[in-house]
Amino acid sequence: MKLDQRAVLTGSSSPEQIRADIEETRERLAEIADKLTPRGILTAQAKQAIDDTRAAVAERAGEVIEAVSDRAEELAEKAPEVVSQAADEAKARKFPLGVVALAALAVVGAALTARRSSSP
């Protein structure tokens, strides 16, 4: 095919533009060929598997965070009762009030920390 015929087919008039058009066409064909090759298919499948795994992990993480949050709320609600029981037991066993207070604070602090760390 002569240069004049290429110019008519591509709408270009200069040899440089024709070469650029040819190179662009080659690149597009290479991209299409890559998508059609087994490697391209495997890459797409791997990307899909990664996306699926990410979604599953995110879903499970959400479930775990929700369960931890629920449990932290339960513990925080029970904290006054636990503190009261600890105080009663300390009185019965004659523990120093400071030990009871520290134990109670540890229970309440753990419950609040769990609640805060599970909040989104």
C-alpha angles and dihedrals in degrees: 000000000000125000091250092056091050090051090054093047096047098035089236126122105190126071089229091056091048090052090049090050091050092049091049091050091050091052092050091049091049091053091050091047091050090053091051097047122093089247090057091048092049091049091052091048091049091050090049091049090051091049091048092049092048091051092049092048092048091049092049091046089053090051092049093048090050092049092048091047092050091049092048090053090050091050092047090052091049094045096092090050092048091049091049092049091048090051091049092049091047091053091049092049094036096239116170113265091238092061091050092048092050092049091049092049091049091054094047092044092051091050093049093046091051090049094050095045092051094051113104 
